[in-house]
């Protein structure tokens, strides 16, 4: 039977996969992003170096052994790297059916920590005397659930009733449970990451502005409720009016930055960490790094984070499912938001948020969560065979009651072309003059000649070419489009 130009063909459940579809699935299993892996490993190693440099004095003074805290962090790093390897080899698509149950367990854990968690530093954030923090695991779980929710409701994101409102309630409840611990900074990081995913999924600027206004209002209310938060904000504005009123913590951090010079004083030889700079192994670790490694070390460290961000965004762009693309965007938004909040605070550009620097700060739960998240990034870079096969058989994603949409490959369209995310009930047809067929997922079957000219010429079959589009996500501005003549299209 002849196929009309631009027809959409999918394999039926229960039938044998054709040679064409087999080639598509082989293409879906991409190679591992080794630059991403290298950035993660180097940052983990750098974090271990800083763990020893910032804790040997404290460990010796309190435990009589300079390696106590470092040894503990090393154990967490080894365990985290083992989990990183396991997760990176796992098909990330297996997380999607578990998203709802993971979210319910996350909310339950956040509730239980308020009732039975250990009370430390005027907050209830962890179990077992601070060893296990549910909020660290909550970052991954919330992003997995958000990615699953957005990928199942791609046609409803622009709706206030079915998109913005339920998404805000779901994420807002989890963030509120973290904020009342109190841990406003972690809640802010989660909201930033979730907002980035929501925007990439097709939300309008007006929706993002509305979310921002409501979020700022909510945090303003919480700041007035918690004295430590309002005190930090008052000190920040006081320092703007009079630099002499700068908070002691920030003063010592700035002295550490200034004392580092070009090449620093050497690893372990910094002065500010010896009783002058508060919490040198957690919140202030970047200031210690600047003092001991200088401007060169600071730039190299920031460069590693930039490399991690670039490769992660590339993973999101090349992801073979929208679930993987959204998940990669959320993870890198979390890591970069947390890093920037700390660095900007240490340079007196933001109030002290109390967030650790990813990979560099001492903290077992934080490091393990980061390595698991990076393992998911690597898994996304390799592609998901589970979701790819499911989408090929069903024609669309469907999860958690979401209404299906026509294709995972057209979730996000170019903003400068004036288009939106497709409605779930509307099937977008290829351009009328597009001389190709779409087969399965993201595959273009482009004939070297038209069917009208050589309809029965089987000898020219080898002149047909198969190609796979770069990924499931289409960036809101720039990037690639869907038609052969669209600017930037592939």
Secondary structure, 3 states (H helix, E strand, C coil): CCCCCCCEECCCCCCCCCHHHHHHHHHHCCCCCHHHHHHHHHHHHHHHHHHHHHHHHHHHHHHCCCCHHHHHHHHHHHHHHHHHHHHHHCCHHHHHHHHHHHHHHHHHHHHHHHHHCEEECCEEEEECCCCECHHHHHHHHHHHHHHHHHHHCHHHCCCHHHHHHHHHHHHHHHHHHHHCCCCHHHHHHHHHHHHHHHHHCCCCHHHHHHHHHHHHHHHHHHHHHCHHHHHHHHHHHHHHHCHHHCCHHHHHHHHHHHHHCCCCCCCCCCCCCCCCCCCCCCCCHHHHHHHHHHHHHHHHHHHHHHHHHHHHHHHHHHCCCHHHHHHHHHHHHHHHHHHHHHHHHHCCCCCCCCCCCCCCCCCHHHHHHHHHHHHHHHHHHHCCHHHHHHHHHHCCCCCCCCCCCCCHHHCCCCHHHCCCCCCCCCCCCCCCCCCCEEECCCEEEECCCCCCCCCCCHHHHHHCEEEECCCCCCCCCCCCCCCCCCCCCC
